[in-house]
């Protein structure tokens, strides 16, 4: 059996991961990571509540609980990149970078320093180690988290365990309830990794200056003012401040593009407006879990956001770090800065960062 250090967040998933590993006979200890300084946020401090829950679980399981802060690493490796991407008008995925740089790099190093053989987390994904190590979708399709894990390397996966990969969320909550965990019904966390749930635009405004400009329709009519393109994303409906604008179809408005050069936010009416759909995209920063790209072009499936059903597509690598993707069905709200993740059946191959939607395939 292995010496396993579990990343214990205070939530039900990591608690059950620790429970299962202990039942399997592993030598289990745990660590609570606090990676966002909240000293100036007296009205919003979820970390203290989460730490209390983690302590309760560790006590219940009779395992040692360490506490560690990677605040500096999180700021330098994750949040600074997040702000840079927003400033450039893109919509980054900080949870993906956080997994690569914090949970499966800084935390792995920390675990090794404590003498752990492997780390474990409550992610819904599976690791298969046959002729080579592979990342597989979690059995619960509604909770599968391979989208957020696609930038991991084989070395990172070899040092990790995902005990919940073969379980559904319902089963996990039942195991927690049967074990007597007080957090068995605790709501799943959402929001930015380690930062939590908060009003995104207000939070972002603490770090980025506002830069107002026109909100225009596809026929170039000005119908409002935006606060700065960094505060909006493709497909966004809420927070545009133009709900009372007269004319048009009367349907809600959605962001369809951002013109960084002229500081213009373009909107269109209707959740399924054609301007929101693209038959393909261009992506860069390719990462392959196997260490090598598939033969190109390749028919596969992909998703451009977490929990989206996988979409049939053709992937063509055009440069070492660039690819074109053509979808069988046009995709809504292709968003620069977000990730596209590729699959062959149950296996997650890797992914890339979306550079632009492509409309002229």
C-alpha positions as CSV (number, residue, x, y, z in Angstrom):
1,X,0.0,0.0,0.0
2,X,1.1,3.6,-0.7
3,X,1.6,6.7,1.4
4,X,-1.1,8.9,0.0
5,X,-1.5,12.7,0.7
6,X,-5.1,13.7,-0.1
7,X,-5.9,17.3,-1.0
8,X,-8.8,17.8,1.5
9,X,-10.8,20.8,0.5
10,X,-13.6,20.6,3.1
11,X,-16.0,19.4,0.4
12,X,-17.7,16.0,0.1
13,X,-15.7,14.8,-2.9
14,X,-12.2,15.0,-1.3
15,X,-13.7,13.6,2.0
16,X,-15.0,10.5,0.3
17,X,-11.7,10.1,-1.6
18,X,-9.9,10.0,1.7
19,X,-12.4,7.5,3.1
20,X,-12.1,5.1,0.2
21,X,-8.3,5.2,0.2
22,X,-8.2,4.5,3.9
23,X,-10.7,1.6,3.4
24,X,-8.3,0.2,0.7
25,X,-5.5,0.0,3.3
26,X,-3.4,3.0,2.2
27,X,-1.5,5.1,4.7
28,X,-3.5,8.2,4.3
29,X,-2.8,11.8,5.5
30,X,-4.4,15.0,4.2
31,X,-3.5,18.6,3.4
32,X,-5.7,21.7,3.2
33,X,-4.5,24.2,0.6
34,X,-5.3,27.9,1.1
35,X,-4.1,29.8,-1.9
36,X,-6.0,33.0,-1.9
37,X,-5.4,35.7,0.7
38,X,-8.7,37.0,2.1
39,X,-7.4,39.2,4.9
40,X,-9.0,42.2,3.4
41,X,-12.3,40.5,2.6
42,X,-14.1,40.2,6.0
43,X,-17.5,39.9,4.3
44,X,-16.3,36.9,2.2
45,X,-14.1,34.3,3.7
46,X,-15.1,30.7,2.8
47,X,-11.6,29.3,3.6
48,X,-12.2,29.3,7.3
49,X,-15.4,27.4,7.0
50,X,-13.8,25.0,4.5
51,X,-10.8,24.4,6.9
52,X,-13.2,23.7,9.7
53,X,-14.9,21.1,7.6
54,X,-11.6,19.6,6.5
55,X,-10.5,19.3,10.2
56,X,-13.8,17.6,11.1
57,X,-13.3,15.1,8.3
58,X,-9.7,14.4,9.2
59,X,-10.7,13.9,12.8
60,X,-13.5,11.6,11.8
61,X,-11.1,9.5,9.8
62,X,-8.3,9.8,12.3
63,X,-5.8,11.0,9.8
64,X,-3.2,13.8,10.1
65,X,-4.2,17.1,8.5
66,X,-1.5,19.5,7.2
67,X,-2.2,23.1,6.1
68,X,-0.3,24.7,3.4
69,X,-0.5,28.0,1.5
70,X,0.5,28.4,-2.1
71,X,-0.7,32.0,-2.3
72,X,2.5,33.3,-3.9
73,X,2.6,30.5,-6.4
74,X,-1.1,31.0,-7.2
75,X,-0.7,34.7,-7.8
76,X,2.4,34.3,-10.0
77,X,1.5,31.2,-12.0
78,X,-2.3,31.5,-12.2
79,X,-3.9,34.8,-11.3
80,X,-1.4,37.1,-13.1
81,X,-2.0,35.1,-16.2
82,X,-5.7,35.3,-15.7
83,X,-5.6,39.2,-15.5
84,X,-3.3,39.4,-18.5
85,X,-5.7,37.3,-20.6
86,X,-8.7,39.4,-19.5
87,X,-6.9,42.6,-20.3
88,X,-6.3,41.2,-23.8
89,X,-10.0,40.7,-24.2
90,X,-9.9,36.9,-23.8
91,X,-11.7,34.7,-21.4
92,X,-9.2,32.5,-19.6
93,X,-9.8,29.2,-17.7
94,X,-8.0,29.7,-14.4
95,X,-9.1,26.3,-13.0
96,X,-7.2,24.6,-15.8
97,X,-4.0,26.5,-15.1
98,X,-4.5,26.0,-11.3
99,X,-4.6,22.2,-11.8
100,X,-1.5,22.3,-13.9
101,X,0.5,24.7,-11.7
102,X,-0.8,24.3,-8.2
103,X,-2.7,21.1,-7.5
104,X,-0.6,18.8,-9.6
105,X,2.8,20.6,-9.5
106,X,3.3,22.7,-6.3
107,X,1.1,20.3,-4.3
108,X,2.9,17.2,-5.8
109,X,6.2,18.7,-4.8
110,X,4.9,19.4,-1.3
111,X,3.6,15.9,-0.9
112,X,7.0,14.4,-2.0
113,X,8.6,16.6,0.7
114,X,6.4,14.9,3.3
115,X,7.3,11.5,2.1
116,X,4.1,10.7,0.2
117,X,4.2,8.3,-2.8
118,X,1.3,9.8,-4.5
119,X,-1.4,12.5,-4.1
120,X,-5.1,12.0,-4.4
121,X,-8.0,14.5,-5.1
122,X,-11.7,14.3,-5.4
123,X,-11.8,14.8,-9.2
124,X,-14.3,12.9,-11.3
125,X,-11.8,11.3,-13.8
126,X,-10.0,8.0,-14.2
127,X,-6.4,7.0,-14.8
128,X,-5.6,3.9,-16.8
129,X,-2.1,2.5,-16.7
130,X,-1.7,-0.2,-19.3
131,X,0.9,0.1,-22.0
132,X,1.0,3.8,-21.2
133,X,-0.8,6.0,-18.8
134,X,-4.1,7.5,-20.0
135,X,-6.6,10.0,-18.7
136,X,-10.2,8.7,-19.0
137,X,-13.6,10.4,-18.5
138,X,-15.3,10.0,-15.2
139,X,-18.1,7.5,-15.1
140,X,-20.6,10.2,-14.1
141,X,-21.0,12.2,-17.4
142,X,-22.5,15.1,-15.5
143,X,-19.5,15.4,-13.2
144,X,-16.6,14.4,-15.5
145,X,-13.7,16.8,-14.9
146,X,-11.3,15.8,-17.6
147,X,-11.9,19.2,-19.3
148,X,-10.0,20.8,-16.3
149,X,-7.3,18.1,-16.2
150,X,-6.3,18.0,-19.9
151,X,-3.0,19.9,-19.4
152,X,-1.5,17.3,-17.0
153,X,1.5,15.3,-18.1
154,X,2.0,11.6,-17.8
155,X,4.4,12.2,-14.9
156,X,1.8,14.2,-13.0
157,X,-0.8,11.5,-13.6
158,X,1.6,8.8,-12.5
159,X,1.9,10.6,-9.2
160,X,-1.9,11.0,-8.7
161,X,-5.0,9.0,-7.7
162,X,-8.6,9.8,-8.5
163,X,-10.7,7.5,-6.3
164,X,-14.0,8.9,-7.4
165,X,-13.6,8.3,-11.1
166,X,-15.8,5.2,-11.2
167,X,-18.6,6.7,-9.0
168,X,-21.5,9.0,-9.5
169,X,-22.1,12.1,-7.4
170,X,-25.2,10.5,-5.9
171,X,-23.1,7.5,-4.8
172,X,-20.4,9.7,-3.3
173,X,-23.0,11.7,-1.3
174,X,-24.5,8.4,-0.1
175,X,-21.1,7.1,1.0
176,X,-20.5,10.3,2.9
177,X,-23.8,10.1,4.6
178,X,-23.3,6.5,5.6
179,X,-19.8,7.4,6.9
180,X,-21.4,10.1,9.2
181,X,-19.7,13.0,7.5
182,X,-21.4,16.3,8.4
183,X,-20.7,17.7,4.9
184,X,-22.4,15.0,3.0
185,X,-25.0,17.4,1.6
186,X,-22.6,20.4,1.2
187,X,-23.2,22.4,-2.0
188,X,-20.7,21.9,-4.7
189,X,-18.2,24.8,-5.0
190,X,-18.4,26.9,-8.2
191,X,-16.6,30.0,-9.3
192,X,-12.9,30.5,-9.8
193,X,-10.5,27.9,-8.4
194,X,-9.5,28.9,-4.8
195,X,-11.2,32.3,-5.1
196,X,-14.7,30.9,-5.0
197,X,-18.2,32.3,-5.7
198,X,-18.6,36.0,-6.0
199,X,-19.9,38.6,-8.4
200,X,-17.4,38.3,-11.2
201,X,-17.5,41.8,-12.6
202,X,-17.2,43.4,-9.2
203,X,-14.3,41.2,-8.3
204,X,-12.5,41.8,-11.5
205,X,-13.0,45.6,-11.2
206,X,-10.7,45.4,-8.1
207,X,-7.8,44.5,-10.4
208,X,-8.6,46.0,-13.8
209,X,-9.4,49.5,-14.8
210,X,-12.7,50.2,-16.5
211,X,-12.5,51.4,-20.1
212,X,-16.0,52.3,-21.3
213,X,-17.0,52.1,-24.9
214,X,-19.9,51.6,-27.3
215,X,-22.2,48.6,-27.3
216,X,-23.3,48.2,-30.9
217,X,-25.6,46.0,-33.0
218,X,-24.5,44.0,-36.0
219,X,-25.7,46.9,-38.2
220,X,-23.4,49.3,-36.2
221,X,-26.1,51.1,-34.2
222,X,-25.0,52.2,-30.8
223,X,-27.4,51.1,-28.1
224,X,-25.5,51.4,-24.9
225,X,-22.1,51.7,-23.1
226,X,-20.0,48.9,-21.7
227,X,-17.5,49.2,-18.8
228,X,-14.6,47.7,-20.6
229,X,-14.2,44.7,-22.9
230,X,-12.3,42.7,-20.2
231,X,-15.5,42.4,-18.2
232,X,-17.5,40.6,-21.0
233,X,-17.3,37.2,-22.7
234,X,-18.8,35.8,-25.9
235,X,-22.3,34.5,-25.4
236,X,-22.9,36.6,-22.3
237,X,-26.4,37.8,-21.6
238,X,-26.5,39.1,-18.1
239,X,-25.0,42.5,-17.1
240,X,-25.2,44.2,-20.5
241,X,-27.5,47.0,-19.2
242,X,-29.5,47.1,-22.5
243,X,-32.5,45.1,-21.6
244,X,-34.9,48.0,-22.0
245,X,-33.6,49.0,-25.5
246,X,-36.5,49.2,-27.9
247,X,-36.6,47.8,-31.4
248,X,-35.4,44.6,-32.9
249,X,-37.0,41.3,-32.1
250,X,-37.6,41.9,-28.4
251,X,-35.5,38.9,-27.5
252,X,-32.6,39.2,-25.0
253,X,-29.2,40.5,-26.2
254,X,-26.0,38.5,-26.3
255,X,-22.4,39.4,-26.8
256,X,-21.2,38.1,-30.2
257,X,-17.8,39.8,-30.6
258,X,-15.3,42.2,-29.0
259,X,-13.3,44.7,-31.1
260,X,-10.3,45.4,-29.0
261,X,-8.8,47.9,-31.5
262,X,-11.9,50.2,-31.4
263,X,-13.2,49.2,-28.0
264,X,-16.6,48.1,-29.3
265,X,-18.8,45.3,-27.9
266,X,-21.1,43.9,-30.5
267,X,-24.4,42.2,-29.5
268,X,-27.2,40.5,-31.3
269,X,-30.7,39.4,-30.2
270,X,-31.7,35.8,-29.6
271,X,-30.0,32.9,-27.9
272,X,-29.6,31.1,-31.2
273,X,-28.7,34.1,-33.4
274,X,-26.5,32.9,-36.3
275,X,-23.7,35.3,-35.3
276,X,-23.2,33.2,-32.2
277,X,-22.4,30.1,-34.2
278,X,-19.1,29.0,-35.8
279,X,-18.3,25.9,-37.9
280,X,-14.8,25.8,-36.6
281,X,-12.0,27.4,-34.7
282,X,-8.3,28.0,-34.6
283,X,-6.4,27.0,-31.4
284,X,-2.8,27.2,-30.1
285,X,-0.7,26.0,-27.1
286,X,-1.4,22.4,-27.9
287,X,-0.8,19.8,-25.1
288,X,-1.0,16.0,-25.6
289,X,-1.1,13.8,-22.5
290,X,0.8,11.1,-24.3
291,X,3.6,13.5,-25.2
292,X,3.0,13.3,-28.9
293,X,0.2,14.5,-31.2
294,X,-2.2,12.2,-33.0
295,X,-1.8,11.6,-36.7
296,X,-3.3,14.6,-38.5
297,X,-6.0,15.1,-39.7
298,X,-7.9,13.0,-37.2
299,X,-11.6,12.4,-36.6
300,X,-12.3,12.8,-32.9
301,X,-14.7,14.5,-30.4
302,X,-14.1,17.7,-28.5
303,X,-15.8,20.0,-26.0
304,X,-15.2,23.8,-25.8
305,X,-16.6,24.1,-22.3
306,X,-17.0,22.0,-19.1
307,X,-20.0,19.7,-19.1
308,X,-20.8,20.3,-22.8
309,X,-21.6,17.0,-24.6
310,X,-18.7,16.1,-26.8
311,X,-18.9,17.2,-30.4
312,X,-17.8,15.4,-33.5
313,X,-15.0,17.2,-35.2
314,X,-11.9,17.0,-37.5
315,X,-8.6,18.1,-35.9
316,X,-5.9,19.2,-38.2
317,X,-2.5,20.3,-36.8
318,X,-1.2,23.1,-39.0
319,X,1.9,23.9,-36.9
320,X,3.6,22.3,-34.0
321,X,1.6,24.5,-31.6
322,X,-1.4,25.4,-33.7
323,X,-4.4,23.5,-35.0
324,X,-7.7,24.0,-36.9
325,X,-10.9,22.3,-35.8
326,X,-13.9,21.7,-38.0
327,X,-17.1,20.7,-36.3
328,X,-19.8,18.5,-37.7
329,X,-22.3,20.9,-36.2
330,X,-21.6,24.6,-35.8
331,X,-20.8,25.5,-32.2
332,X,-22.3,28.3,-30.1
333,X,-20.1,31.0,-28.4
334,X,-16.6,29.9,-29.4
335,X,-14.6,32.0,-27.0
336,X,-10.9,33.0,-27.3
337,X,-9.0,32.2,-24.2
338,X,-11.1,29.2,-23.3
339,X,-9.9,25.6,-24.0
340,X,-10.9,23.0,-26.4
341,X,-10.3,19.5,-25.2
342,X,-10.1,16.4,-27.4
343,X,-11.3,12.8,-26.9
344,X,-11.1,9.4,-28.6
345,X,-13.9,7.5,-27.0
346,X,-13.4,7.6,-23.2
347,X,-9.8,8.8,-23.4
348,X,-8.9,12.5,-23.0
349,X,-6.1,13.1,-25.5
350,X,-5.2,16.7,-24.5
351,X,-6.3,20.1,-25.7
352,X,-5.5,23.6,-26.7
353,X,-6.4,27.3,-26.1
354,X,-8.9,28.8,-28.5
355,X,-7.5,31.7,-30.5
356,X,-10.5,32.5,-32.7
357,X,-13.7,31.3,-34.2
358,X,-13.5,30.5,-37.8
359,X,-16.5,31.2,-40.0
360,X,-15.2,30.7,-43.6
361,X,-14.5,26.9,-43.7
